[in-house]
Amino acid sequence: MPRVVRRSDGGDVAIAYELRTDAGPDAPWVVLVHGLGYARWGWEPVTASLAERYRLVLLDNRGIGESDAPPGPYTTAELAGDVAAVLDDAGVDRAVLVATSLGGMVAQEFAIGHPDRLDALVLVCTTPGGDLAFPFPEQTQRLLAELPDLDPREGLERAVRNALSRRAPDELVERIMAHRLVAPPDPVGWQAQAAAAGAHDAGDRLHLITVPTLVVHGTEDVVVDPRNADVLAEHLPAAALVRIEGAGHLLFWEQPAEFLRHLEDFLTQHGGNP
């Protein structure tokens, strides 16, 4: 069972999280924050490998999984506050934050609001939002407009396929769908999270994020325009950019070994070498 922290300052919202500490008491902390409609299971392809060297914090954002799904809209600042509350509850003073998509937007807010708690930052397939950003690709905008009228299972499957590259095997789609069908996203929470993503704008504050940052993006991402990686790398003071060729939005599902190679190289330099 996950631990739960209850945020009274956030409207009495319970946030579910779990710790993986097999790497030992001296291993650095890594916090994993997922995106729209994905709970902490969404890091499945990389957690076992990371847990060998790092202590992990995995959480369900509000609106998904075993966390509460209060009425929205949410903001990325609220979701960043949830991350801070989880770290407080778990007794984690400083960590590396690894975050994808909506989670990457949340991570930007966390880095701006809690710079003293970060050793480094990893932003995967995300955007700064606002005027600096390239908009969500037309293919994804059309899908988002159609989702309310689709059969729920069909909508989930189309969203999964949209988040993968064209060459992703059916077996991978089925593996992700199995998770999503066990605990489908709560419609209220999904809409509230989507509102947070749509309103996010850190563009004129990116210069405040001074920790070492790795920006990772798949070249075939049709959920978040890959050009946003260039924007982030250009405006973040201490950023390095990695493109994973042929990968879609869920790049660590499609190419986990390649993602881990870049991530662990970065963590060794900036997240502590266990």
Secondary structure, DSSP 8 states (H G I E B T S, - for coil): --EEEEETTTTSEEEEEEEE-TT-TTS-EEEEE--TT--GGGGHHHHHHHHTTSEEEEE--TTSTTS---SS---HHHHHHHHHHHHHHHT---EEEEEETHHHHHHHHHHHH-GGGEEEEEEES---BGGGS----HHHHHHHHHGGGS-HHHHHHHHHHHTS-TT--HHHHHHHHHHHHHS---HHHHHHHHHHHHH-B-GGGGGG--S-EEEEEETT-SSS-THHHHHHHHHSTTEEEEEETT--SSHHHHSHHHHHHHHHHHHHHHS---
